[in-house]
Amino acid sequence: MAEHTEAAAYPVGLRLAGRRVVVLGAGQVAQRRLPALIAAGADVLLISPSATPSVEAMAEAGELRWERRRYRDGDFEGAWYALISTDDPAANEAASAEAEARRVWAVRSDDAAAASAWTPATGRSEGVTVAVLTGADPRRSAAVRDAVVEGLRDGSLAAPHYRSRADRPAVALVGGGPGDPDLITVRGRRLLAEADVVIADRLGPRDLLDELPPHVEVIDAAKIPYGRFMAQEAINNALIEHAKAGKAVVRLKGGDPYVFGRGMEEVQALAEHGITCTVVPGISSSISVPAAAGIPVTHRGVAHEFTVVSGHVRPDDPRSLADWEALARLRGTLVLLMAVENIAAIAETLVAHGRSPETPVAVVQEGTTAAQRRVDATLATAGERVKAEGIRPPAVIVIGDVVAVGPPVDR
Ligand SMILES: C[S@@+](CC[C@H](N)C(=O)[O-])C[C@H]1O[C@@H](n2cnc3c(N)ncnc32)[C@H](O)[C@@H]1O
């Protein structure tokens, strides 16, 4: 065997579902490899006197069968594949010999040159499995794997779907996160890279639009030329029109599509026209913008709840669906979106219904972007501070003791 170790390995995808795989040893190597074997549906028999807590948890969950003992000759009976990773070189040697005799492909963690199989560096992105072997340089394998997977995920590696494009939803409603282009999900970014048409909101990661190839039609939803009340209908119509034309359409929204994002209205409008749509969640500004300004929305011993409320109408407005009296009684964190204009009335109402006027308030404008700014106040002073500081939307307003728990930040 030894003279062949430098020969190229023959790559293959093993379909292990229901097939016996024997794993010897339950240390870090096994812990890393077991999830993929389990995910492949292998009938995993683990033989080891002890195991790491994670491996123990897999056994407890019934994901594998664990025999608490050392390796003994005959353990590879009925096996298709083996992972030899005990801390006893003699046992590894003996197990290797048994695997060879039984023609069971075996990986060895202690001596790759003595093994009959090597584990590639693997990664997955949307149905593609990437497996990289470089022989003696596992770090390089991992680096190549990372480059390919990352490229597939962010779309910088052009690999269009050929077989499945027809089955994919015509429209993707993508939550773009709060603004920083790094805070979109990998799925969102990939769909964006595969789009023919992107209909984008004013909020969200607008920098990503510059990276799109020139053939992609970018429509600014804020500029769709209809009256204010028609805007949503006009956006729906644009989505429907492009989807019907067979384009891959991405509707890019700020934050999460379903947090004050009118996402479901668009899904419903598409459904009425029989157009399929996938929804990609996004990082909502309600959590990420406070975090970017050093504010946790919960903190042990300080806040056991956080409530996200729209402040786009005043508390005394008959259209308001929020129960401000009840909100004032909460002791946890209130996160207000779209509340810049009405913060004075909201703060007054909360105080009138019992929340302390000394409750800390932080206003974070354009969070996660280069223009981010934080202004601190209390419920008693919030209205006047917002005005005096010239705070403008978009801003997230956080009310509660969590505002004061973090270390001092640049404000
Ligand atoms: C129509 S709502 C959409 C919320 C969005 N779907 C989300 O999950 O973040 C718009 C409001 O979100 C908040 N917002 C969104 N992005 C923001 C950001 N980068 N900085 C501060 N506030 C933001 C503001 O309160 C803004 O008025």
The ligand as a Gaussian input file, in Angstrom:
#p B3LYP/6-31G(d) Opt

LIG

0 1
 C      -41.308000      49.798000       7.986000
 S      -40.317000      49.409000       9.344000
 C      -39.504000      47.987000       8.740000
 C      -38.810000      47.181000       9.786000
 C      -38.020000      46.029000       9.217000
 N      -38.860000      45.109000       8.516000
 C      -37.196000      45.307000      10.264000
 O      -37.468000      44.137000      10.598000
 O      -36.230000      45.905000      10.731000
 C      -39.112000      50.674000       9.258000
 C      -38.546000      51.047000      10.614000
 O      -37.551000      50.128000      11.009000
 C      -36.580000      50.792000      11.765000
 N      -35.295000      50.635000      11.092000
 C      -35.029000      49.869000      10.037000
 N      -33.713000      49.906000       9.722000
 C      -33.146000      50.725000      10.621000
 C      -31.811000      51.161000      10.855000
 N      -30.790000      50.756000      10.086000
 N      -31.577000      52.002000      11.885000
 C      -32.572000      52.406000      12.674000
 N      -33.845000      52.025000      12.509000
 C      -34.128000      51.183000      11.508000
 C      -37.007000      52.235000      11.868000
 O      -37.769000      52.373000      13.041000
 C      -37.844000      52.356000      10.634000
 O      -38.712000      53.448000      10.737000

